[in-house]
Amino acid sequence: MTKRQVRAIAEVLGAPAALVHKTPTADLESLVPGRPDEEALGVGYDALDDFLEERPVSEEVFRTVLGHYRRTEHKRRLPVTPS
């Protein structure tokens, strides 16, 4: 699900606005605790959601998202196991 979809569902379910619109952080993946995901990724969630929903995005957003995808390709492979 996209961030946009999660927020829409949370609002419909009556989640507190402070929680729905809280700035996401990935503290475990960063040496800078509290750093917003959007800052670490170099692209905002609205633009990322547009990309995932196949809406038009700028060339810069496209290159940034594709670059992250390519750099993390190894995480989508099955681990090597003994024969």
C-alpha positions in Angstrom: 0.0 0.0 0.0 1.1 3.5 -0.6 1.5 6.1 2.1 -1.4 8.0 0.6 -3.7 4.9 0.9 -2.6 4.1 4.5 -3.3 7.7 5.5 -6.7 7.7 3.9 -7.7 4.4 5.6 -6.4 5.7 9.0 -8.5 8.9 8.6 -11.6 6.8 7.8 -11.0 4.6 10.8 -10.7 7.7 13.0 -7.0 7.5 13.9 -5.7 10.7 15.6 -4.6 13.3 13.1 -1.2 13.5 14.9 -0.6 9.9 14.1 -2.0 10.0 10.5 0.2 12.9 9.5 3.3 12.0 11.7 6.6 12.5 9.8 7.8 8.9 9.0 11.4 8.1 10.1 13.5 4.9 9.7 15.7 5.3 12.8 17.0 1.7 12.4 18.3 2.4 8.9 20.0 5.7 9.7 22.9 7.0 11.8 20.8 10.1 12.3 17.9 9.2 14.6 14.7 11.1 13.8 15.8 12.0 10.2 12.7 12.0 8.0 12.4 9.2 5.5 11.7 11.8 2.7 15.0 13.5 3.5 16.9 10.2 3.6 15.3 9.0 0.3 15.7 12.3 -1.5 12.1 12.1 -2.6 8.8 13.0 -0.9 6.0 10.5 -0.3 3.6 12.3 -2.5 6.0 11.9 -5.5 6.8 8.3 -4.5 3.1 7.5 -4.3 2.6 9.1 -7.7 5.4 6.9 -9.1 3.9 3.7 -7.6 0.5 4.6 -8.9 1.9 5.2 -12.4 1.1 8.9 -12.4 3.4 11.4 -14.1 6.5 12.3 -12.1 9.5 14.5 -12.8 12.6 13.0 -14.4 14.5 13.6 -11.2 12.0 11.7 -9.1 12.0 8.8 -11.7 15.8 8.6 -11.6 15.9 8.8 -7.8 13.4 6.0 -7.3 15.0 3.9 -9.9 18.4 4.4 -8.4 17.2 3.3 -5.0 15.6 0.2 -6.6 18.7 -0.7 -8.4 21.0 -0.2 -5.4 18.8 -2.5 -3.3 18.3 -5.3 -5.9 20.4 -7.7 -3.8 17.7 -7.5 -1.0 15.1 -9.0 -3.4 17.2 -12.1 -4.2 16.8 -15.4 -2.4 19.7 -16.2 -0.2 22.4 -18.7 -1.4 22.0 -22.1 0.2 24.1 -25.2 0.1 23.3 -27.7 -2.6 
